[in-house]
Amino acid sequence: MSEAEDRITRLEETVAHQAKTIEELSDQLAEQWKVVEQTRAKLDRLTERFLSLEEQARDAIPVTRPPYY
C-alpha cells in the first residue's frame, strides 16, 4: 500500500469513529431531553398541587395567636 492509501485509510477510520461518536452523543442527548421533559412535567404538576393546597389553606381556619400570648 502506498503512503496515500494509508493516509486515506486512516482518514476513513477517523471519520467512521467520529460518526459513531456523534451517533452515541445524539442518542444520549435525546435520552437526556426525555428526562428534562419528564422533570418539567413533574414540576408543573407539583406547582399546580402546591398552589391548590396553598389556596385551600387560605380558606381554612385563620391563624390566630395562642391563648398564652
Biopython code that builds the backbone (N, CA, C, O; Angstrom):
import numpy as np
from Bio.PDB.StructureBuilder import StructureBuilder

atoms = [
    (1, "MET", "N", (0.836, -1.182, 0.000)),
    (1, "MET", "CA", (0.000, 0.000, 0.000)),
    (1, "MET", "C", (0.881, 1.245, 0.000)),
    (1, "MET", "O", (1.933, 1.284, 0.637)),
    (2, "SER", "N", (0.437, 2.229, -0.709)),
    (2, "SER", "CA", (1.215, 3.459, -0.774)),
    (2, "SER", "C", (0.897, 4.345, 0.424)),
    (2, "SER", "O", (-0.047, 4.106, 1.178)),
    (3, "GLU", "N", (1.706, 5.353, 0.564)),
    (3, "GLU", "CA", (1.514, 6.293, 1.667)),
    (3, "GLU", "C", (0.163, 7.001, 1.559)),
    (3, "GLU", "O", (-0.496, 7.236, 2.572)),
    (4, "ALA", "N", (-0.244, 7.335, 0.360)),
    (4, "ALA", "CA", (-1.525, 7.999, 0.140)),
    (4, "ALA", "C", (-2.680, 7.074, 0.532)),
    (4, "ALA", "O", (-3.650, 7.514, 1.149)),
    (5, "GLU", "N", (-2.573, 5.798, 0.174)),
    (5, "GLU", "CA", (-3.625, 4.842, 0.531)),
    (5, "GLU", "C", (-3.707, 4.658, 2.039)),
    (5, "GLU", "O", (-4.800, 4.574, 2.599)),
    (6, "ASP", "N", (-2.553, 4.594, 2.697)),
    (6, "ASP", "CA", (-2.532, 4.502, 4.162)),
    (6, "ASP", "C", (-3.197, 5.722, 4.796)),
    (6, "ASP", "O", (-3.963, 5.605, 5.752)),
    (7, "ARG", "N", (-2.891, 6.875, 4.252)),
    (7, "ARG", "CA", (-3.468, 8.107, 4.780)),
    (7, "ARG", "C", (-4.989, 8.117, 4.592)),
    (7, "ARG", "O", (-5.726, 8.508, 5.498)),
    (8, "ILE", "N", (-5.446, 7.696, 3.442)),
    (8, "ILE", "CA", (-6.886, 7.636, 3.168)),
    (8, "ILE", "C", (-7.549, 6.639, 4.120)),
    (8, "ILE", "O", (-8.632, 6.907, 4.640)),
    (9, "THR", "N", (-6.912, 5.506, 4.346)),
    (9, "THR", "CA", (-7.462, 4.501, 5.262)),
    (9, "THR", "C", (-7.581, 5.068, 6.669)),
    (9, "THR", "O", (-8.604, 4.884, 7.329)),
    (10, "ARG", "N", (-6.541, 5.760, 7.135)),
    (10, "ARG", "CA", (-6.580, 6.369, 8.464)),
    (10, "ARG", "C", (-7.675, 7.434, 8.548)),
    (10, "ARG", "O", (-8.378, 7.527, 9.554)),
    (11, "LEU", "N", (-7.816, 8.225, 7.504)),
    (11, "LEU", "CA", (-8.863, 9.245, 7.479)),
    (11, "LEU", "C", (-10.255, 8.604, 7.514)),
    (11, "LEU", "O", (-11.154, 9.086, 8.203)),
    (12, "GLU", "N", (-10.418, 7.520, 6.766)),
    (12, "GLU", "CA", (-11.707, 6.820, 6.757)),
    (12, "GLU", "C", (-12.010, 6.239, 8.139)),
    (12, "GLU", "O", (-13.153, 6.286, 8.596)),
    (13, "GLU", "N", (-10.986, 5.692, 8.805)),
    (13, "GLU", "CA", (-11.171, 5.155, 10.160)),
    (13, "GLU", "C", (-11.553, 6.276, 11.126)),
    (13, "GLU", "O", (-12.428, 6.103, 11.976)),
    (14, "THR", "N", (-10.899, 7.410, 10.991)),
    (14, "THR", "CA", (-11.195, 8.555, 11.850)),
    (14, "THR", "C", (-12.625, 9.034, 11.633)),
    (14, "THR", "O", (-13.346, 9.304, 12.593)),
    (15, "VAL", "N", (-13.031, 9.137, 10.384)),
    (15, "VAL", "CA", (-14.391, 9.578, 10.076)),
    (15, "VAL", "C", (-15.407, 8.575, 10.623)),
    (15, "VAL", "O", (-16.428, 8.978, 11.180)),
    (16, "ALA", "N", (-15.144, 7.292, 10.474)),
    (16, "ALA", "CA", (-16.062, 6.271, 10.989)),
    (16, "ALA", "C", (-16.177, 6.365, 12.507)),
    (16, "ALA", "O", (-17.275, 6.265, 13.054)),
    (17, "HIS", "N", (-15.049, 6.557, 13.190)),
    (17, "HIS", "CA", (-15.052, 6.697, 14.639)),
    (17, "HIS", "C", (-15.833, 7.949, 15.052)),
    (17, "HIS", "O", (-16.630, 7.899, 15.989)),
    (18, "GLN", "N", (-15.613, 9.048, 14.371)),
    (18, "GLN", "CA", (-16.317, 10.292, 14.693)),
    (18, "GLN", "C", (-17.820, 10.156, 14.439)),
    (18, "GLN", "O", (-18.629, 10.664, 15.215)),
    (19, "ALA", "N", (-18.190, 9.474, 13.361)),
    (19, "ALA", "CA", (-19.610, 9.278, 13.061)),
    (19, "ALA", "C", (-20.269, 8.450, 14.165)),
    (19, "ALA", "O", (-21.391, 8.743, 14.577)),
    (20, "LYS", "N", (-19.569, 7.416, 14.641)),
    (20, "LYS", "CA", (-20.095, 6.579, 15.725)),
    (20, "LYS", "C", (-20.241, 7.405, 17.002)),
    (20, "LYS", "O", (-21.251, 7.297, 17.698)),
    (21, "THR", "N", (-19.245, 8.222, 17.311)),
    (21, "THR", "CA", (-19.290, 9.070, 18.496)),
    (21, "THR", "C", (-20.438, 10.066, 18.408)),
    (21, "THR", "O", (-21.146, 10.283, 19.392)),
    (22, "ILE", "N", (-20.627, 10.668, 17.254)),
    (22, "ILE", "CA", (-21.722, 11.625, 17.069)),
    (22, "ILE", "C", (-23.062, 10.930, 17.270)),
    (22, "ILE", "O", (-23.955, 11.483, 17.912)),
    (23, "GLU", "N", (-23.210, 9.733, 16.734)),
    (23, "GLU", "CA", (-24.461, 8.988, 16.900)),
    (23, "GLU", "C", (-24.722, 8.658, 18.368)),
    (23, "GLU", "O", (-25.852, 8.782, 18.841)),
    (24, "GLU", "N", (-23.680, 8.238, 19.094)),
    (24, "GLU", "CA", (-23.819, 7.937, 20.523)),
    (24, "GLU", "C", (-24.200, 9.190, 21.311)),
    (24, "GLU", "O", (-25.066, 9.141, 22.184)),
    (25, "LEU", "N", (-23.554, 10.300, 21.002)),
    (25, "LEU", "CA", (-23.865, 11.556, 21.692)),
    (25, "LEU", "C", (-25.282, 12.016, 21.380)),
    (25, "LEU", "O", (-25.976, 12.534, 22.255)),
    (26, "SER", "N", (-25.707, 11.832, 20.157)),
    (26, "SER", "CA", (-27.062, 12.200, 19.776)),
    (26, "SER", "C", (-28.077, 11.360, 20.547)),
    (26, "SER", "O", (-29.088, 11.882, 21.017)),
    (27, "ASP", "N", (-27.808, 10.061, 20.677)),
    (27, "ASP", "CA", (-28.698, 9.183, 21.443)),
    (27, "ASP", "C", (-28.755, 9.613, 22.911)),
    (27, "ASP", "O", (-29.827, 9.654, 23.515)),
    (28, "GLN", "N", (-27.599, 9.930, 23.469)),
    (28, "GLN", "CA", (-27.549, 10.367, 24.865)),
    (28, "GLN", "C", (-28.295, 11.689, 25.046)),
    (28, "GLN", "O", (-29.006, 11.877, 26.034)),
    (29, "LEU", "N", (-28.132, 12.589, 24.101)),
    (29, "LEU", "CA", (-28.820, 13.874, 24.172)),
    (29, "LEU", "C", (-30.333, 13.680, 24.102)),
    (29, "LEU", "O", (-31.076, 14.326, 24.841)),
    (30, "ALA", "N", (-30.787, 12.802, 23.228)),
    (30, "ALA", "CA", (-32.221, 12.525, 23.113)),
    (30, "ALA", "C", (-32.750, 11.942, 24.420)),
    (30, "ALA", "O", (-33.837, 12.309, 24.867)),
    (31, "GLU", "N", (-31.996, 11.045, 25.029)),
    (31, "GLU", "CA", (-32.405, 10.441, 26.305)),
    (31, "GLU", "C", (-32.454, 11.493, 27.409)),
    (31, "GLU", "O", (-33.393, 11.512, 28.206)),
    (32, "GLN", "N", (-31.467, 12.355, 27.461)),
    (32, "GLN", "CA", (-31.449, 13.415, 28.472)),
    (32, "GLN", "C", (-32.606, 14.393, 28.254)),
    (32, "GLN", "O", (-33.177, 14.904, 29.217)),
    (33, "TRP", "N", (-32.948, 14.649, 27.002)),
    (33, "TRP", "CA", (-34.060, 15.548, 26.729)),
    (33, "TRP", "C", (-35.364, 14.952, 27.250)),
    (33, "TRP", "O", (-36.217, 15.675, 27.766)),
    (34, "LYS", "N", (-35.520, 13.629, 27.115)),
    (34, "LYS", "CA", (-36.707, 12.956, 27.663)),
    (34, "LYS", "C", (-36.771, 13.163, 29.174)),
    (34, "LYS", "O", (-37.836, 13.452, 29.721)),
    (35, "VAL", "N", (-35.637, 13.015, 29.842)),
    (35, "VAL", "CA", (-35.585, 13.201, 31.298)),
    (35, "VAL", "C", (-35.947, 14.644, 31.659)),
    (35, "VAL", "O", (-36.686, 14.881, 32.614)),
    (36, "VAL", "N", (-35.429, 15.595, 30.901)),
    (36, "VAL", "CA", (-35.742, 17.011, 31.158)),
    (36, "VAL", "C", (-37.240, 17.251, 30.998)),
    (36, "VAL", "O", (-37.855, 17.923, 31.827)),
    (37, "GLU", "N", (-37.825, 16.708, 29.940)),
    (37, "GLU", "CA", (-39.260, 16.899, 29.712)),
    (37, "GLU", "C", (-40.091, 16.246, 30.816)),
    (37, "GLU", "O", (-41.091, 16.814, 31.257)),
    (38, "GLN", "N", (-39.683, 15.058, 31.264)),
    (38, "GLN", "CA", (-40.396, 14.391, 32.359)),
    (38, "GLN", "C", (-40.287, 15.209, 33.638)),
    (38, "GLN", "O", (-41.266, 15.360, 34.368)),
    (39, "THR", "N", (-39.106, 15.734, 33.905)),
    (39, "THR", "CA", (-38.888, 16.547, 35.103)),
    (39, "THR", "C", (-39.711, 17.828, 35.033)),
    (39, "THR", "O", (-40.290, 18.257, 36.031)),
    (40, "ARG", "N", (-39.758, 18.432, 33.859)),
    (40, "ARG", "CA", (-40.553, 19.656, 33.680)),
    (40, "ARG", "C", (-42.035, 19.371, 33.924)),
    (40, "ARG", "O", (-42.723, 20.169, 34.561)),
    (41, "ALA", "N", (-42.525, 18.242, 33.422)),
    (41, "ALA", "CA", (-43.932, 17.882, 33.620)),
    (41, "ALA", "C", (-44.221, 17.640, 35.102)),
    (41, "ALA", "O", (-45.261, 18.063, 35.607)),
    (42, "LYS", "N", (-43.305, 16.961, 35.803)),
    (42, "LYS", "CA", (-43.486, 16.729, 37.238)),
    (42, "LYS", "C", (-43.487, 18.053, 37.998)),
    (42, "LYS", "O", (-44.296, 18.253, 38.904)),
    (43, "LEU", "N", (-42.587, 18.945, 37.632)),
    (43, "LEU", "CA", (-42.528, 20.251, 38.281)),
    (43, "LEU", "C", (-43.825, 21.023, 38.063)),
    (43, "LEU", "O", (-44.334, 21.658, 38.986)),
    (44, "ASP", "N", (-44.353, 20.971, 36.856)),
    (44, "ASP", "CA", (-45.627, 21.645, 36.575)),
    (44, "ASP", "C", (-46.741, 21.071, 37.435)),
    (44, "ASP", "O", (-47.543, 21.819, 37.995)),
    (45, "ARG", "N", (-46.796, 19.736, 37.545)),
    (45, "ARG", "CA", (-47.834, 19.103, 38.373)),
    (45, "ARG", "C", (-47.665, 19.482, 39.844)),
    (45, "ARG", "O", (-48.647, 19.780, 40.523)),
    (46, "LEU", "N", (-46.440, 19.470, 40.331)),
    (46, "LEU", "CA", (-46.191, 19.833, 41.728)),
    (46, "LEU", "C", (-46.531, 21.298, 41.990)),
    (46, "LEU", "O", (-47.056, 21.636, 43.051)),
    (47, "THR", "N", (-46.237, 22.152, 41.042)),
    (47, "THR", "CA", (-46.567, 23.568, 41.187)),
    (47, "THR", "C", (-48.072, 23.753, 41.284)),
    (47, "THR", "O", (-48.559, 24.491, 42.140)),
    (48, "GLU", "N", (-48.802, 23.086, 40.410)),
    (48, "GLU", "CA", (-50.269, 23.171, 40.454)),
    (48, "GLU", "C", (-50.799, 22.647, 41.789)),
    (48, "GLU", "O", (-51.691, 23.242, 42.393)),
    (49, "ARG", "N", (-50.239, 21.537, 42.231)),
    (49, "ARG", "CA", (-50.679, 20.953, 43.506)),
    (49, "ARG", "C", (-50.385, 21.904, 44.663)),
    (49, "ARG", "O", (-51.227, 22.107, 45.538)),
    (50, "PHE", "N", (-49.199, 22.479, 44.663)),
    (50, "PHE", "CA", (-48.818, 23.417, 45.720)),
    (50, "PHE", "C", (-49.754, 24.616, 45.739)),
    (50, "PHE", "O", (-50.222, 25.027, 46.801)),
    (51, "LEU", "N", (-50.027, 25.177, 44.567)),
    (51, "LEU", "CA", (-50.908, 26.341, 44.502)),
    (51, "LEU", "C", (-52.309, 25.989, 44.979)),
    (51, "LEU", "O", (-52.964, 26.788, 45.649)),
    (52, "SER", "N", (-52.765, 24.795, 44.635)),
    (52, "SER", "CA", (-54.081, 24.347, 45.080)),
    (52, "SER", "C", (-54.114, 24.202, 46.598)),
    (52, "SER", "O", (-55.059, 24.653, 47.245)),
    (53, "LEU", "N", (-53.084, 23.573, 47.167)),
    (53, "LEU", "CA", (-53.016, 23.414, 48.621)),
    (53, "LEU", "C", (-52.895, 24.759, 49.322)),
    (53, "LEU", "O", (-53.479, 24.967, 50.385)),
    (54, "GLU", "N", (-52.142, 25.665, 48.727)),
    (54, "GLU", "CA", (-51.981, 26.997, 49.304)),
    (54, "GLU", "C", (-53.329, 27.725, 49.316)),
    (54, "GLU", "O", (-53.667, 28.398, 50.289)),
    (55, "GLU", "N", (-54.085, 27.587, 48.245)),
    (55, "GLU", "CA", (-55.399, 28.216, 48.171)),
    (55, "GLU", "C", (-56.349, 27.605, 49.201)),
    (55, "GLU", "O", (-57.116, 28.327, 49.838)),
    (56, "GLN", "N", (-56.304, 26.291, 49.367)),
    (56, "GLN", "CA", (-57.144, 25.625, 50.369)),
    (56, "GLN", "C", (-56.770, 26.073, 51.775)),
    (56, "GLN", "O", (-57.644, 26.246, 52.624)),
    (57, "ALA", "N", (-55.483, 26.261, 52.027)),
    (57, "ALA", "CA", (-55.017, 26.672, 53.348)),
    (57, "ALA", "C", (-55.499, 28.094, 53.663)),
    (57, "ALA", "O", (-55.810, 28.401, 54.814)),
    (58, "ARG", "N", (-55.561, 28.941, 52.667)),
    (58, "ARG", "CA", (-56.053, 30.301, 52.880)),
    (58, "ARG", "C", (-57.529, 30.298, 53.280)),
    (58, "ARG", "O", (-57.968, 31.134, 54.070)),
    (59, "ASP", "N", (-58.285, 29.355, 52.730)),
    (59, "ASP", "CA", (-59.708, 29.258, 53.032)),
    (59, "ASP", "C", (-59.975, 28.526, 54.349)),
    (59, "ASP", "O", (-61.105, 28.513, 54.835)),
    (60, "ALA", "N", (-58.942, 27.924, 54.920)),
    (60, "ALA", "CA", (-59.101, 27.150, 56.157)),
    (60, "ALA", "C", (-59.178, 28.090, 57.358)),
    (60, "ALA", "O", (-59.364, 29.298, 57.209)),
    (61, "ILE", "N", (-59.034, 27.527, 58.518)),
    (61, "ILE", "CA", (-59.108, 28.282, 59.770)),
    (61, "ILE", "C", (-58.039, 29.371, 59.777)),
    (61, "ILE", "O", (-56.879, 29.102, 59.463)),
    (62, "PRO", "N", (-58.421, 30.599, 60.133)),
    (62, "PRO", "CA", (-57.427, 31.672, 60.160)),
    (62, "PRO", "C", (-56.402, 31.443, 61.274)),
    (62, "PRO", "O", (-56.696, 30.844, 62.308)),
    (63, "VAL", "N", (-55.222, 31.929, 61.028)),
    (63, "VAL", "CA", (-54.152, 31.805, 62.014)),
    (63, "VAL", "C", (-54.420, 32.816, 63.127)),
    (63, "VAL", "O", (-54.572, 34.011, 62.871)),
    (64, "THR", "N", (-54.473, 32.329, 64.346)),
    (64, "THR", "CA", (-54.691, 33.215, 65.497)),
    (64, "THR", "C", (-53.576, 32.961, 66.507)),
    (64, "THR", "O", (-52.875, 31.951, 66.445)),
    (65, "ARG", "N", (-53.431, 33.904, 67.438)),
    (65, "ARG", "CA", (-52.413, 33.734, 68.478)),
    (65, "ARG", "C", (-52.918, 32.737, 69.503)),
    (65, "ARG", "O", (-54.105, 32.700, 69.829)),
    (66, "PRO", "N", (-51.985, 31.921, 70.009)),
    (66, "PRO", "CA", (-52.381, 31.008, 71.095)),
    (66, "PRO", "C", (-52.778, 31.822, 72.329)),
    (66, "PRO", "O", (-52.353, 32.969, 72.467)),
    (67, "PRO", "N", (-53.588, 31.247, 73.228)),
    (67, "PRO", "CA", (-54.096, 31.989, 74.393)),
    (67, "PRO", "C", (-53.005, 32.518, 75.334)),
    (67, "PRO", "O", (-53.264, 33.454, 76.091)),
    (68, "TYR", "N", (-51.823, 31.962, 75.309)),
    (68, "TYR", "CA", (-50.796, 32.395, 76.255)),
    (68, "TYR", "C", (-50.046, 33.629, 75.789)),
    (68, "TYR", "O", (-49.092, 34.029, 76.458)),
    (69, "TYR", "N", (-50.416, 34.250, 74.693)),
    (69, "TYR", "CA", (-49.745, 35.480, 74.249)),
    (69, "TYR", "C", (-50.362, 36.666, 74.893)),
    (69, "TYR", "O", (-49.935, 37.794, 74.646)),
]
sb = StructureBuilder()
sb.init_structure("model")
sb.init_model(0)
sb.init_chain("A")
sb.init_seg("    ")
for serial, (resi, resn, name, xyz) in enumerate(atoms, 1):
    if name == "N":
        sb.init_residue(resn, " ", resi, " ")
    sb.init_atom(name, np.array(xyz, "f"), 0.0, 1.0, " ", f" {name:<3s}", serial, name[0])
structure = sb.get_structure()
